[in-house]
Amino acid sequence: MIKVYGIKTCGSVKKALKYFDTKGIEYEFIDFKKTPPTKEQVEKWAKAVGLKLLLNTRGTKYRTLKLKDMNLNDEEKLEWMVKEPLLIKRPVIEFEDKVIVAFDEAVYDEVF
C-alpha cells in the first residue's frame, strides 16, 4: 500500500492525491498535523532521499523559525523536522522500499 504523508492544504500534496485518484491507485494519507512522523521515519526518509531534498528550505515555516541563520548541522536539521513536520518537503511517498519526496508527474509515471 502506498503511504502519502503531508498536509491536505499543501498544493503538492493535492496534486499527488489527485494523481493517484485519477489513476485509480489506492493509497493511505497520513496528515502531519494529526500524526507527526517519528524520528525513525524522518531519519529513514533522509537516508533514502538525502537531507537536502527532505528539508523544505523554501517554506514559510523555515523562514518563520529563521533556521537559515542558525547554521544547523545534519542532526539538528533532523531534530527540527521531527519537532516541526511542516519543515519536511511534501508529499513524502512510501511505496515498497522506495521513498519519493515532492510531486513530479514524470517520476510518478515511472514508479506507479
C-alpha positions as CSV (number, residue, x, y, z in Angstrom):
1,M,0.0,0.0,0.0
2,I,1.2,3.5,-0.9
3,K,1.5,5.9,2.0
4,V,1.3,9.6,1.3
5,Y,2.5,11.9,4.1
6,G,1.8,15.6,4.1
7,I,-1.0,18.1,4.9
8,K,-4.2,18.4,3.0
9,T,-3.8,22.2,2.3
10,C,-0.4,21.7,0.5
11,G,-0.6,22.2,-3.2
12,S,1.9,19.5,-4.0
13,V,0.0,17.0,-1.8
14,K,-3.2,17.9,-3.5
15,K,-1.6,17.2,-6.9
16,A,-0.2,13.9,-5.7
17,L,-3.6,12.8,-4.3
18,K,-5.4,13.8,-7.5
19,Y,-2.8,11.9,-9.5
20,F,-3.5,8.7,-7.5
21,D,-7.2,9.2,-7.6
22,T,-7.2,9.8,-11.4
23,K,-5.1,6.7,-12.0
24,G,-7.3,4.6,-9.6
25,I,-4.3,3.9,-7.4
26,E,-5.1,3.1,-3.7
27,Y,-3.2,5.0,-1.1
28,E,-3.3,5.8,2.6
29,F,-3.0,9.5,3.5
30,I,-1.2,10.4,6.8
31,D,-1.7,14.0,7.8
32,F,1.4,15.5,9.5
33,K,-0.8,17.7,11.7
34,K,-2.7,14.7,13.1
35,T,0.1,12.1,13.0
36,P,3.5,13.6,13.1
37,P,6.3,11.4,11.8
38,T,8.6,9.7,14.2
39,K,12.3,10.4,14.4
40,E,12.9,7.0,12.9
41,Q,10.7,7.8,9.9
42,V,12.4,11.2,9.3
43,E,15.8,9.5,9.5
44,K,14.7,6.8,7.1
45,W,13.4,9.4,4.6
46,A,16.6,11.5,4.9
47,K,18.7,8.4,4.3
48,A,16.6,7.4,1.3
49,V,16.5,10.8,-0.5
50,G,19.1,13.0,1.3
51,L,18.6,15.7,3.9
52,K,19.0,18.5,1.3
53,L,15.9,17.3,-0.6
54,L,13.8,16.4,2.5
55,L,14.2,19.7,4.3
56,N,11.9,22.3,2.8
57,T,14.1,25.5,2.9
58,R,11.6,27.4,0.7
59,G,8.6,27.1,3.0
60,T,7.1,29.6,5.4
61,K,7.9,27.5,8.5
62,Y,11.6,27.5,7.6
63,R,11.7,31.3,7.2
64,T,9.5,31.9,10.3
65,L,11.8,29.9,12.5
66,K,14.9,31.6,11.0
67,L,16.6,28.3,10.7
68,K,19.0,29.6,7.9
69,D,20.5,31.9,10.5
70,M,21.2,29.0,12.9
71,N,23.8,27.2,10.8
72,L,22.4,23.8,11.8
73,N,24.3,20.5,11.4
74,D,22.5,17.5,9.9
75,E,21.5,16.1,13.3
76,E,19.9,19.4,14.3
77,K,18.1,19.6,11.0
78,L,16.6,16.1,11.6
79,E,15.6,17.2,15.1
80,W,13.8,20.3,13.8
81,M,12.0,18.2,11.2
82,V,10.7,15.8,13.9
83,K,9.7,18.8,16.1
84,E,8.2,20.7,13.2
85,P,7.0,18.3,10.5
86,L,6.0,21.3,8.3
87,L,9.7,21.7,7.6
88,I,9.5,18.4,5.6
89,K,9.1,18.8,1.8
90,R,5.8,17.4,0.8
91,P,4.4,15.0,0.0
92,V,6.6,12.1,1.2
93,I,5.5,8.9,-0.6
94,E,6.4,5.5,0.8
95,F,6.0,2.6,-1.7
96,E,7.5,-0.8,-1.2
97,D,11.1,0.0,-0.4
98,K,11.1,3.4,-2.1
99,V,10.7,7.0,-0.8
100,I,9.7,9.8,-3.1
101,V,9.6,13.4,-2.0
102,A,7.7,16.2,-3.7
103,F,5.4,15.9,-6.7
104,D,6.9,15.1,-10.1
105,E,4.4,13.5,-12.5
106,A,7.2,12.0,-14.7
107,V,8.7,10.3,-11.6
108,Y,5.3,9.1,-10.5
109,D,4.6,7.7,-14.0
110,E,7.9,5.7,-13.9
111,V,7.2,4.3,-10.4
112,F,3.5,3.8,-10.4
